[in-house]
């Protein structure tokens, strides 16, 4: 019954996993076909602007419309301030993570490999969430630790055994299969470092976003509280500042053209598509944090999000390549088992160590006991 009361947040977490699982495979298509940089191609900031535009449409415009439907107030100050403040903070982490992810996809010397990058992102993010939980609660349960290890091992297996080349259809030559550049024989350090940057940002995304929900257990609805769409607007504003304004400024510094048509249309088209998946995933995640009956539990939600997302990446790659190795299947299975162990053994306490008793109160209590003890009489002797 304890787990059943969390079924709504878990369903929203699965929705985020589906959206974010397809995020990387979509975003890799936003890179220049030949990996060219300005002026012949484009930098990572051009598709990043497309991601920001998706958040502008869905998170800001869509969020404000849904706030109207949910009868939210349009006040973002006073008691309503946490919705915007923490939503914006989470959006900053999300936007920085998206920039690192876009940079990872555009920094491969050969064809980009979402199936290599995304397991690093999600596996690293699960580790960050677990470490945050251990520090916040002052402890970590052994089975939760085992679950985190299994999730990490599963992610490594998925990454190591995901096909990294597209199989040619029978009778059809495949350029990538027949002419594979030698540059990919070495470890792609840049994409991996950018992926780790995304993992760090997105690992703190959920723990930050939990502070944006309305107070109360369950959270108070509008007008006393607010719906998930109010912090969602804050997330969108962060993307407006970093991805759109910041992206356009950095495009200027990188020598990008401001054309988004013709050969440059892929940057905007696939960046916007990836941004839509990211924005919908962010909405599901915000809803997950806002629908807990008691205190939000990011340590329960985020392993489902990241573990589920990496499984979707693996399945997408296997379907795209036409086969799946037994080790990749084992990795997906281990990831699933790890998620169950983490979700089932997450500390659900108040999230902080108990505060020591007030010395003055303790002294007063001792004095009262001494006074009471001195006034007591023996009922048999009357003494």
SVG drawing of the C-alpha trace seen along z (x, -y; Angstrom):
<svg xmlns="http://www.w3.org/2000/svg" viewBox="-10 -39 52 52">
<polyline fill="none" stroke="black" stroke-width="0.4" points="0.0,0.0 2.9,-2.3 4.1,-2.0 0.6,-2.2 0.1,-5.7 3.0,-6.8 1.6,-5.3 0.7,-8.7 4.2,-10.2 5.7,-6.9 3.5,-7.1 4.6,-10.7 8.2,-9.6 7.8,-6.9 6.4,-9.6 9.6,-11.6 11.7,-8.5 10.0,-8.0 10.5,-11.7 14.1,-11.9 14.9,-8.5 14.2,-9.8 15.9,-13.1 19.4,-12.1 18.5,-10.1 16.5,-13.1 19.2,-15.6 21.9,-13.8 20.1,-14.6 20.5,-18.3 24.3,-18.1 25.7,-19.1 25.7,-16.0 29.4,-16.3 30.1,-17.7 31.3,-21.0 31.6,-24.1 30.9,-27.8 31.0,-29.3 30.3,-26.1 28.3,-24.3 27.1,-25.4 28.0,-25.2 26.2,-23.5 24.4,-26.8 22.3,-26.8 20.2,-23.6 20.4,-24.9 18.3,-27.9 15.8,-25.4 15.6,-23.7 14.9,-27.0 12.2,-27.9 10.4,-24.6 10.5,-25.6 9.2,-29.0 6.2,-27.5 5.4,-24.7 6.7,-25.8 6.0,-29.5 3.1,-30.0 1.6,-26.6 2.3,-26.8 0.6,-30.2 -2.5,-28.9 -2.7,-25.9 -2.3,-28.1 -5.5,-29.9 -7.3,-26.6 -6.2,-25.4 -7.3,-28.7 -3.8,-29.6 -3.1,-33.1 -0.5,-35.0 1.3,-36.1 4.9,-34.9 5.8,-36.7 5.1,-36.2 4.0,-32.7 3.9,-31.9 7.6,-32.7 9.0,-29.2 7.2,-28.1 9.1,-30.5 12.4,-30.5 12.9,-26.7 11.3,-26.2 13.8,-28.7 16.7,-27.0 15.8,-23.6 15.4,-25.1 19.0,-26.5 20.3,-23.0 18.2,-21.6 19.3,-24.2 23.0,-23.8 22.6,-20.0 21.0,-20.4 23.9,-22.6 26.4,-20.0 24.3,-17.3 24.1,-19.3 27.9,-19.9 28.4,-16.2 26.4,-15.3 28.2,-17.9 31.7,-17.2 32.1,-13.6 34.7,-13.6 32.7,-10.9 29.0,-10.1 27.4,-11.0 26.4,-8.1 23.4,-8.8 23.6,-5.2 27.0,-5.9 26.4,-9.4 22.9,-8.8 23.8,-5.9 26.7,-8.0 24.3,-10.9 21.6,-8.8 23.9,-6.5 25.9,-9.5 22.7,-11.3 21.4,-8.3 24.7,-8.3 24.4,-12.1 20.8,-11.5 21.9,-8.6 24.8,-10.6 22.4,-13.6 20.0,-11.2 22.8,-9.7 24.0,-13.2 20.5,-14.6 19.3,-11.6 22.6,-11.0 22.5,-7.3 21.8,-5.1 20.1,-1.7 22.2,1.3 19.7,2.5 19.4,-1.0 23.1,-1.0 23.0,2.4 20.3,1.1 22.4,-1.9 25.4,0.4 23.2,2.7 21.8,-0.3 25.3,-1.5 26.5,1.9 23.4,2.3 24.0,-1.1 27.7,-0.2 26.6,3.0 24.0,1.3 26.6,-1.3 29.3,1.2 27.0,3.5 24.8,1.1 25.4,1.3 27.3,-1.8 26.9,-1.3 23.8,-1.2 23.4,2.1 22.9,1.9 19.8,3.4 20.3,6.5 21.5,5.5 21.9,1.9 25.4,0.4 25.6,-1.7 28.1,-4.5 28.6,-4.4 29.0,-0.6 31.5,-0.5 33.5,-3.7 33.9,-4.0 36.4,-6.7 39.4,-5.7 38.8,-8.6 36.2,-6.6 38.7,-3.8 39.9,-6.0 37.9,-7.0 35.7,-10.0 36.9,-12.1 35.1,-15.3 31.6,-13.8 32.1,-11.8 33.2,-14.9 30.2,-16.8 28.0,-13.8 29.3,-13.9 28.5,-17.6 24.9,-16.8 24.8,-14.0 25.9,-16.4 23.3,-19.1 20.4,-16.7 21.3,-14.7 20.5,-17.8 17.4,-18.6 14.9,-16.5 16.2,-17.4 16.0,-21.0 12.6,-20.8 11.0,-19.2 11.2,-22.6 9.0,-24.2 5.8,-22.4 3.0,-24.0 3.2,-23.5 1.0,-21.0 0.4,-17.3 -1.1,-16.8 0.0,-20.1 -2.6,-22.9 -4.4,-23.5 -5.0,-27.0 -5.6,-29.7 -4.0,-28.9 -1.3,-26.8 -0.5,-26.3 -0.5,-23.7 2.6,-22.1 2.3,-24.6 3.5,-27.6 7.1,-26.2 6.9,-24.9 6.8,-28.5 9.9,-29.1 11.7,-26.3 10.7,-27.9 12.0,-31.3 15.4,-29.7 15.5,-28.3 14.5,-31.6 17.5,-33.3 20.1,-30.6 19.1,-28.8 17.5,-31.5 19.1,-34.8 22.4,-33.1 22.4,-30.8 22.0,-33.7 24.8,-35.6 27.1,-32.6 26.2,-32.0 27.5,-35.5 30.8,-34.7 31.1,-31.4 30.8,-33.0 27.5,-31.2 25.1,-32.6 21.7,-33.5 20.1,-31.5 17.8,-28.6 16.7,-27.7 18.1,-25.6 21.1,-23.5 20.8,-25.0 17.2,-23.9 18.2,-20.7 19.7,-22.6 16.4,-24.3 14.1,-21.4 15.7,-18.7 16.8,-21.0 13.1,-22.1 12.0,-18.5 14.4,-17.5 13.4,-20.5 9.7,-19.4 10.7,-16.0 12.7,-17.7 9.9,-20.1 7.3,-17.4 9.6,-15.3 10.1,-18.3 6.4,-18.8 5.9,-15.1 8.8,-15.4 7.3,-18.6 3.9,-16.8 5.6,-13.8 7.1,-16.1 3.8,-17.8 1.6,-14.8 3.2,-13.1 0.7,-12.8 3.5,-13.6 7.0,-15.1 8.4,-14.7 10.9,-11.9 13.3,-12.6 15.4,-9.5 12.3,-7.5 11.4,-9.4 14.8,-10.0 16.1,-6.4 12.9,-5.5 13.4,-8.5 17.1,-7.8 17.0,-4.0 13.9,-3.9 15.3,-6.5 18.6,-4.6 16.6,-1.4 14.6,-3.3 17.8,-4.5 19.1,-0.9 15.9,0.4 15.8,-2.4 19.4,-1.6 18.7,2.1 15.6,1.6 17.5,-0.9 20.5,1.5 18.3,4.6 19.8,6.7 20.5,6.9 23.3,8.7 22.7,10.9 24.9,8.6 22.9,5.6 19.7,7.4 21.4,8.4 22.3,4.7 18.7,3.6 17.5,6.3 20.1,5.3 19.0,1.6 15.4,2.6 16.3,4.6 18.4,1.8 15.6,-0.7 13.2,1.5 15.7,1.9 16.4,-1.9 12.7,-2.7 11.8,-0.2 14.5,-1.2 14.7,-4.9 14.8,-6.7 11.4,-8.4 12.1,-10.3 12.2,-14.0 15.5,-14.2 17.6,-15.7 19.3,-14.6 17.3,-15.1 18.0,-18.4 19.5,-18.2 17.2,-19.1 17.2,-22.6 19.5,-22.7 17.3,-25.2 14.2,-23.0 16.1,-19.9 17.3,-21.8 13.7,-23.0 12.4,-19.5 14.9,-18.1 14.1,-20.8 10.3,-20.0 11.0,-16.3 13.1,-17.0 10.3,-19.3 7.6,-16.7 9.7,-14.0 10.3,-16.0 6.6,-16.5 5.6,-12.9 4.5,-11.0 4.4,-7.3 0.7,-6.3 1.2,-3.7 3.2,-5.7 2.1,-9.2 5.8,-10.2"/>
</svg>
